[in-house]
Structures are given as structure tokens and as C-alpha cells.
């Protein structure tokens, strides 16, 4: 209750069903070409989780996760990274 979920992702055949499910749950989903290059999550503007892909091979995906529990860092990432991408991104509902 009262939870707002904003997601920026890349569109692909494999993501269509996931996008549909997220929209049904009430998430605000947008699409942006940059979205596949970085994975991070901001939690209550207090914590940031980064997922950094290890450069193995194109077919293997392994990630290292970094959790930062710092409100200042979380607000900065939201303000200078997420908000800008979210503003530029297109509504996902147009592809569904």
C-alpha cells in the first residue's frame, strides 16, 4: 500500500510478458536504450543496489552486487542518474 514502483528497461521479445505483468501490478514502466547497460535499484531513497556484469562471454551472465546504505548517495543516484533516464524514457504501454 502506497508503494510506487518505477522501472526503466529495454524492450525485447522476452521482456513483453514481464512488462505486461508489471503494468497490471501498477508499476510505471518505461523503455530506454540505455537501460540494458546498468542495473541498479533505489530503495526508499536510502539504499542503492548496483548489479555490475562481469565480462565473461556474450552467452554467460554473471553479476557482482554492491549495496550502499547511504541516504545521500541514494538521493544523488536518483536525482542525477535515474530521474534523467526516466524523464527521457518512453511509456512501455505503447508496445503492449
C-alpha angles and dihedrals in degrees: 000000000000092000116142117201119191118182131183115192145150122265120236138142090267093052099051095086092045091051090051091052093047092050090051089053090055099256119148104235124189133174128228132165091228092058096088094058099063133032120196140141129208114207118202089326087283105089137032126202117196123194111201118192117230111227101241114130132321090255098048124070120195123161136196114214125214121192118198116189101194124116094208092053092045092051091047093051090048094047101042103029115019100036093051094049092044091052092051095043123099124240110265093215091080092068096048 
